[in-house]
Structures are given as C-alpha cells and as structure tokens.
Amino acid sequence: YDAVIVGGGHNGLVAAAYLARAGRQVLVLERRHVLGGAAVTEEVFPGFRFSEASYVVSLLRPEIIRDFDLPRHGFEILPLDGTFTPLEDDHLWRVNDHGRTLRELRRWSRNDAEAYDEYGLLMVDMARFIKPVLSLVPPDPGRIDPREWIPLLELAQDFRDLSRRQKAVFVQLMTMSAADFLGQWFETDPLIATMSASGIIGTFQGIRSPGTAYVLLHHYMGEIDGAFRAWGIPRGGTGGLSEAIASAARAFGAEIRTEAPVARVLTRNGRAVGVALESGEEIAAGAVLSSVDARQTFLRLLEPGTLDPAVERAIHRYKFRGSSGKVNLALDGLPDFACLPGEGEHLRGAISISPSVEWMERAYDDAKYGRFSRRPYIDVVIPTLVDPSMAPPGNHVMSCFVQYAPYHLADGDGWDDARREAFGDAVVETLATFAPNLPDRILHRQVFTPLDIERTFGLTEGNIFQGELSLEQLFWTRPVPGWARFRTPVRNLWLCGSSVHPGGGIMGAPGRLAALEVLKSQRWRRRAERAASDGDAA
C-alpha cells in the first residue's frame, strides 16, 4: 500500500478519501466492528439507534462536503431549531427566527435584545477572520522557511484591515473567559450561562476560566449552508456522516477493514514501513497515518526507545484531562418541561440545562475537587423529532452530553459500575428537576463515563478533542512544539486526528490537511529523485 491509516474515525476516513482520490493505494484499519470512531451510530437497544458519542455536526469543512460530493453518498444535515433553556418557573428560548429571538430577549432585557445584533455581527466577523486558519498548516517557529510563513503573512494583512473595535474583540477572545467576555454585552443570567457553555465543551475549565472565550469562537465557526453558528443532526446519526465519507473513499478506490486492531507501527532506520496487527499480520506501506491521538501513537504504537526522550517528555505533558460524560436514553414518550408544558417546537432544538452562571460554576467546583457534578451542565438533543428513523414509532431517543465528569477522581478513586450508575442517576435527577415526567418515560439508558469513552472509542482520558483546546495547545504547539505540521519524528509517520491542528469536533480538517501534506511531500521527494537521476545520467 502507498498508505495505511490507523483508525477509521471520520478524520482517518477523510485522509483516506483524499489520498485515494489522488490515485494512491490506501488501506484503513479500524479496531472496532463499526466505522466512525466517536462519530458512530449503533443500535444499542432493539429498535433504538444512538449517536453514542458525538451527536451534532456544524464544524465539518464545506470543502470536504464539496470535494467528495457527500450528499451523493447519503449525507444530509437536518437543522436544529434554536436552544431552549428551562428554568424553575420560566424559560429562555432562542430560535433560528431572528425576530422571534429578539422578542424573547426583550421579554428579559431590552438592553440584551439591542446588544444581540451587535454581538452576532462581531462574532461573524471574528469567525470569518479566523476561519482561514482551519485550512492552514502551522509553520514551525523553530526554523525559518518563508514558504511556511506566507499564509500567516496573509492573515496578518487581514488583521491589519480589521477595525480598531474588531481587533480589540479578537484580543479579548484570545485571553478572556467566556462568561466575562459575554458579560460585556449581556446582563441576563440564563443567557450568559447558556451562551458560555460553548466555551467549556471538552475542556477541564469553568466558564470563568481565562481562555474559554476562544473555545466559544471555535464552536462559532461552525456553519451549515454558509450560516455561522448553525447546528444540525446528520440523518442516521453521526455514523451516517462517517459512512458517507467511507463510501466516498471506497468509490475512489480505498480499502477499509474493520475488526483489525493495530498493535505496532513498524519502523526501520527511523522510518515507518508499515504496521503489525494484533493478529500478527504485518502490512507494508510507504506511509503510515495515525488518526488516533498523539499519546497512543507515540507511546503505544511505537516501540519504546524509538523517539528522542525529549519528545516523549513533551507528549507526556500534553494535556487531555477528560471532563465529559454521555448519557443516552431510550424513551416511550417525550419529556414534559414544567416551565413550558407540552410537546412543542422547543423540543426540536438543543435543550440546555444551564439556568445560571452560578449553576455552571458549582458544576465546575465539583470537578475541580475530583467529583462528577451533582447538578451538571447538560446539552440535550432529541434526534427523533427530526429523524424518526432512530427509534420505533411513538418512541424517542435522547442524547445528553454532560459536564463535568472528570477522568481522574479524588483520592485515587476510579470509575467503576457503581460510580457509573451514580453518575447516570445524577443526570436523570437533574433533568427531572425541570421535566418531572422524564424518569417514568425511560425504557433504557446507556451511560458513558470518561473511562468508558477511553475504552470504547480509544480517546485517551475520555477527551473528546484528543487533547484540550487550551491556548497553549493550539496551532504550532498542537500536539507539541516542533511537530505540529502533521509530520512526526519518525519519517513517513503522520498524525491526522484531532490531536493536531486545528483540533476537535466533527470537522475533518486534520484528516484533510494531513493527506494534502503527505501528497505534497511525495511530490517533492519524487522531484528530488528525478533531479538526482537526471544528474547521474548527465
């Protein structure tokens, strides 16, 4: 094979499709029985299909959809309509209809309604400014190669063209907490809490932690049909997206194998030459691309002693700090929220259990001291309201993304069956505070702790982004300084998962950029070989 790809998550499949489209002979090896990594759909209980881990899509790069013609392979996004935040005796409900949202905000605060437009326009400007970074290969600050720095010079020019106000806002986004940043515009507590939640997804930080404003922007860069901050559900769950990418890769000629766990990356003279499977089978390859995280790639898949000790130490310092859990519920009916009873439109979007800034901070307080949150922040989606195929008629599935559930518990305690059930109970009890009928509606439940996420989906410490999206772990320092250009210290071994720039989410950008860098490297090498051959002939 020209390339073997370790891991059949969506980034690995994207890389495979680009390489196969360029005429390379490609093999993808996935350890599980199903493709998608964390972007997977499985029938966990008879008739009930869950997006078990990742559950919504927005960050997927439009060029990937276009390059692979994914709709022809069955990919379809079903938009979610707004965000509903239930309170004890009231609610906050923002929808895709801008006029309705402004009327709702005016009910809470005339000032917030007026500020909402200004905030939205500024964030769109920031998203447009920073969006090109998602398609850049970070330069190596340890060497001066003008070719690597040209794209950043273009970005610097764009920054110079920003207004003074826009420049100030960008600096604030890079340095402030999500709550403090939003507090400059808004005064409504549930609004600040709910909007701040995007700043803590996948991070072991609170909404008042500096740096979380950038994570807020990271999620704001998502788009559907050109609309920033739009989110949707892939038809058939997130596994439907993974299968569409896999279908495109196969159409280009890629070979994909499941239940083929890789035990080792084979090396010779400092160069990757293939992989060995746990079955003992060895597969030779001109290049190996790993879509699993940096720690697994460098410390598990390579023979000890392959890397320079300084690189190994840097990988050990790379922060994962899993902080999220997932609870999937099979229901025989819909939840009934006391603050807005009935089966209305408010259930068709995201349901955010984030009633106040204090609630969010207290949830983080639990995690800081090594406990799962007794009253957590929960992001709820009921996919069956837009895709009824996910459950039997009259039934529903409910996806509950939960913060916080620290991977490392206090006093050396570990996650076991009892703690998993206690965590699931805390989530259901919290939801029942706002929807009292929910416990009686539950037919089945599936609970993932960070340890379960690690064991099931191969995400170290259960971190959904293959490493925290903190400022010191972005761009040319992701995963470690000197090795942020998808290359590794082992020649012909590449990283193509979320451990590298631009990070996590169902984005596909790491897989795309890595594949394009592999192809570029091969072209340069072939030119050099031809030049050397011509010189010998002369």
N, C-alpha and C positions, 0 to 999 in steps of 0.2 A: 504494500500500500504506500501511496505517497504520504498519507497522513492517517494516523489513528487518533481518535478523540476519546478521551476518558470521561465518561459521564454523558448521559442522554437527557440532561436538563435543557431548558429552552436555549440557553447560551451555547451549549455544545452542539445542539441541532442547527442553530443559526450558522455557527462556524462551518459545520459540515456542508450545509447548503451552499455557502459562498465558495468553498473550496471545490465542491463537486461541479458547481456552475462554471468554474474556471477550467474544468477538464481534469481535475485531479482525481485519483482513485482513493476514496475515503471510506474508512470504517469507523462507526460509532459503537462504543461498548458501554452498555448500561447494566448496572449490577442488579436492578430490580426487574420485576416482570412487566413493568409498565413504564412508558416514557414520560418525561416531563420534569423529573426532579421534584422541586417543590410546586411546580405548575402542573398539577396532575389531578385527574378526576377518577374516582373509584366508587364502585357500588359497595359501600361499607355494610349496609343492611339491605335485605331484599327489597328491590324497587327504589331505594333511596341512593342517589348519586351525589357525592360531595366533592367540591373543590377543597381537598383536605387541608392544604396549607395556604398557598397564595389563592386569592379569591376574586380580585378585581384587576382590571387592566386599564392603563391610561398612558404609561410611560413607553410602551412599545414604539420603537422608532418608525416613523412613517415610511422611510426609505426601505426598511425591511419588508413591510407590507407590500410596497410597490415592486421591489426587486423580485420577490418570489410570487407575486400575484396571489397572495394568500386567500382572498375570497374564492378563487377558483378551487382551492383545496379545502373549502368548507369553513373558513374563518369568518365569523360575524360577531360584531360587538353589539350588545343590547344595552343602550344607555341607562344609567341610573338617574332618577329624577330627584336631585337635591339631598339635603341632610336634615333629619328630624332629631331634635334633642328633647327628650322628655324630662320634665321636672315634676316635683311632687304635686303641684297644683296648677301648673301652666306648661307651656312648651315653646320651643323656638323652632321654626320650620322655614328653612331656606330652600327654594326650588330653582329649577333652571329658567323659569319665567322671571326675568329681572324685575318687572313691575310688581309682581306679587311679593317678591322678596323684599323690595323696598317698603311696601305697605306693612309687611310683617315686622321689619326692623323699626319702622316708625311707631308701631304699637309699643315697642320697648323704649326707643330713644330717637328723637328727631335728629339729634347730632349724629348718631350712628348711621342712620339712613343717608344723611348727606355725605358722611365720610366714606361710605361703602363704595361709591363710584370712584372717588379719588384713589382709594386703596387698590381697587381692582385694576384700574388703568396703570398705576405704578407697578404692580406685580406683573402684569402682562409685559410691560416694558422691560422689567428685570428678566423675565423668562425669555423674551426674545433676545436680549443681550447675551445671556449666559448659555442659551441653548446650543450655539455652535461648539461649545466646549465638549458636549456629549459626542461629537464626531471627531475630536482631536486626539492625536496620540501625544501624550505628555512628553516634553523634552527631558533630557537627562541633564539636570543642573550641574552635574559633576564634569561635564565636558562641553566644549563649545563647538557645536556643529550647526552652522547657520540654517541648514535645511530643517532642523528640528524646531527652530525658534521662529521661523517665518509665520506660522499660523498664530502664534501668540502676539506677534507684532500687529497683525490684523486686528486681533481682539483689543490690543492697546489703543489702536486707532478708533475702534468703536467706542471704547470707554471715554476717550477724549471728546467724542462727539455727543456724549450724554450731557444733559443739562446739569447744572450745579445740584439741583434737588435730586435728580436721579443718581448722581454719583454718591451723594450723602446716604441715600437709601441703600445703595449697594453695599457700602461700608458697614452700615448697620446690620444688614442681613448676614454679613460675614462674621459679625462679632457679638451680636445681641442674643438674648434668649427670645424664644417665640412669644412668650407672654408679654415681655416688656416691649418688644417690637410692635405687637398688635395693640398694646395699651396706648400707643401714641395716637391711634385713630379712634379706638372704640372704648366705651365705658360700660357696656352691657356684659355682666359677668359670664353668663352662659355662652355668649357669642365668643368672647375671648378664649374661654376654656375649650370650646369645640373647635375653633379655628387653630388653636395652639396644638391640638392633638396631632396634627400632621407633622409637627416638629419633633416628636418623640418616637415615631414609628421606628422600631428596630434599633433603638438606642437605649443605653442604660443611663438616661438622663431625664430630668424633670422639665416641665415647660418653662421653668425659671432658670434653667441652666444655660450659660452662655454658649453660643454655637448652634442652638436648636433652631434659630431663625433660618440658618442655611438649609436644614433638613426640610423646613417648611417650603422654601423655594424649590428644593429638589422635587418635591411632590407637586408643586405648582406647575412645573414644566411639562407635566403630562398633558396630552391633548387627544381629542377624538375629532376627526374631520376638521382640524385646524382650530378647534375651540380649546383654549387652555383651561386647565383645572376641571376638565370633564372626565368622568369615570364611567366605566361600564363593565358588564359581565360578558365573557365570551360564551356564545351559545355552546352548550355541552360542558360548561365549566372551563377552568383554566387548562385542563387537559385537552380541550378542543383546540386551543391555540397551539399547544405542543404537537398535537397530532397533525395539524395543518402544516407546521414547519417541517415536521418529519416527512410528510407527504411530498412537500416541495423538494426536500433533499433527495428523496428516493427518485423523484422524477428527473433530477439532474444526474442520477447515477450513484448516489451514496448508498452504502450498505450499512444496515443498522441491526445490531444484535442486542437482545435483552437477556437477562439472567446470565450475564458474562462479567462478573466482578474482576477488576484488575487488581493484582497483588503487588506488582512492581513495574516501574519504568526501567527498562533495560538500558544500560549505558556502556559505552566503550570509548576510552580515551577522551573523557569529558564531553561526550556527545550522546544524545538519546538515539537509540537504534531500534526501539520497539517497546513492546510490553509483554509481561507474563501474566496470564490469568491465574486465578486461584485454582483452577482445574489442572494447572501445569502447562497448558498450551502456551507457546510463545509465538508472537506475531511481530514480524519485522516491519519497520516503517521508516520513511525518510524524515518524518517529523511526528512528534507526539504533542497533542494539545490537550491540556487538562482543564476541564470545566469544574472540577472540584476545588475547594478553597485552598489557599496558599499553604496553610499548615499541613493539611493532608497531603498535598502534592509534594512538598519539600521534606516533610518529616516522616511520612508513612510510605509513600510510593517510591522514594529514592533510598538506595542502600545507605546505611549510616556511614558518614565519612565522605560522602560524595560532595557535599557543599563545604565551602570555607566556613570555619567556626563563627566568624563574624556575621555571615549571612544567617546562619542558624539562630544565633542570638537575636538578630533583628526579627526573624519570623516568630520567635518565642514572645517578643514584645508586642507583636501585632495584636490589637485588642479585638476580641469577639464579644464577650460579656452578653450572652443571650439574655433577653429580658422579656420575651413574649411567649404566650401560650395560645392555643387554639382550641375552641370547643365547638363541635358540630352537632346540631340537634336535628332529629327526625320528629316532626310534629304531625298530629292528626287534625290540626287547625291552626289558625293564626293567633298570635299574641294580641291581647286587648289592653292597650295602654290607658290607664286611668285618667290621664290628663287630656286624652283625645280618643274617646272610645270608638270602636267600630273598625271595619276593615277598609279604611280609606286609602287615598293616594299616599299618605305619609309613610306607609309601609313599603312603598315601591323603591325608595332610595336607600341611602345609608341611615342607620339609626345609631346615634352617637350617645353613649352613656357618659356624658361629660357635663354634669349640671352646673359646675362652678370651678373656679380656679383652685379654691381650697380642696375640693374633692380630688382634683388631679394631683395636687401636691401631697395630699395624705396618701394617695395610692403609691406615689413615689417614695414617701417616707418608709412604708413597709418594705419596699425593695431594697432601700439603702441599708437596712439592717438585716438583710438576708431572709426576708419572708415574702411569700406571694401576697398580693394586695387583697385585703378582705373586702374592700369596695373598689374594684378595679375600674380603669377606663376600658370600655368595651366598644368596639366598632362592629355593628351588626348589619348583616345583609340577608335578605330572604330571596334567594335567587329564583325560586319557583314562581314568584309573582311576575317575572319577566321571561322565564324559561320553564314552563310547566313540565317539560320532559324529565326534570331532575327528580321527580317524586311521583308516586301513584296518584291518580285523580283524587282531589279533595285533601291531599296531604301536602306537606311543605318541608323544606329543609331550611335551617337557619345556621348561618355562618357567624361565629363570634370570635373576632380577633381580640386578644386580651393583653393589656399591660397593667400590672407588671407581674412577671413570673421569673425571678432570677434563676439562672442556671446553678449558681453557687449559693447554697443555702447557709444560714448561720450555724456556727458551732460545729461545722463539719457534717451537718446532716445532709442526706442525699434524697433525691426523688425516688419514692417507692410507690407501690399501689395505693397505700393509704393516703399519702400526700396528693397523689394524682386525683383521687376521688374527692378529697377535701377541697382541692383547687376547683374541680368541676362544680362542687356544691356551692362554693363562694360565688362563682359566675352566675349560676342559676338563681341563687338567692338575691344577688344584686339586681338581676333583670326582673325578678318577681316584685321588687320594690316598686317598679314602675308599671309592670304588666302582671298583675296578681294571678291571672289565669294560666300563665305560662307553665308552671310545674305540672299541672294536670294535662297539658297538651303534649308532653314529651313522651314519645314512644321509645326512642333510643337516644343515646348520646355517645359521642366519641371525644375523648379528652387527650390533647397533646400537651405535655409539659415540654420545657426546653430540652430535657434529656430525651424524650420521645422524638422530638424533631430531629435531634442529632442522630439517633439510632435509625430512624425510618428514612430520612431524606438526606443523610450524610452532611448536615450543616453543623460544623463544629460549634459546640456550646449552644446549639439551637439558634444561632444568629441568622436571621432571615436574609441579611445582606452579605453573608460570607465575610463579616467584619464590620465593625461600627462605621457609620458615616459621620465620624467626628472630623473636625477640620485638619487635625494633624495626620489623618489617614485618607486624604483626598489627593487627586491629581498625581503629581510626580512622587508622592510618598505612599501611593497605594499599589502593592501592599508594603513595600519598603523602599527607601531611597536608593536610587541606582538601578532598580529593577521594576520600573513602572511602565515600561514600553511593551508589555506582554511577553517580552523575552525573559529568560531565566539564566542563571549562571551556567546551566547545562545547555550546550549548543543543541539546537533543534528541539528543545523542550520549551513549550509556550504555555502561558496561562490564558484562558479565555472565559473564565467565570466572573462572578461578581466581586471577587477579591481584588480585581484590577479595575482601573478607570473605565467607565465613570461610576461604578458601584452597582447597588442592588435595585430590586424591583423587577417586574416583568418588562424589561427594556430591550434586551437583545444586543445592545450596543457593545458590551465587552466581546461577545462572540463575533460580531461583525468586524470590529476593529482588529481583533487578533488575527482573523482569517486574512484580512487585507494586508496586514503586516507580514504574514507568512508568505503570501504570494509576492509581495514586493521584495522580500529577502531572497526568494528563489530566483526572481528575475535578475537581481543584481549579481547573484552568485553565478548564474549562467552566462551573463555578460562577461564577468571576470574570467570564467573558464574559457569562453570563446576567444577573449583577448589574449589569454596565455597561450592557447592553442595556435592562434594566428602568429604570435611571436615566435613560437617554437618552429613553425613551418618556415617562417622567413629566415 
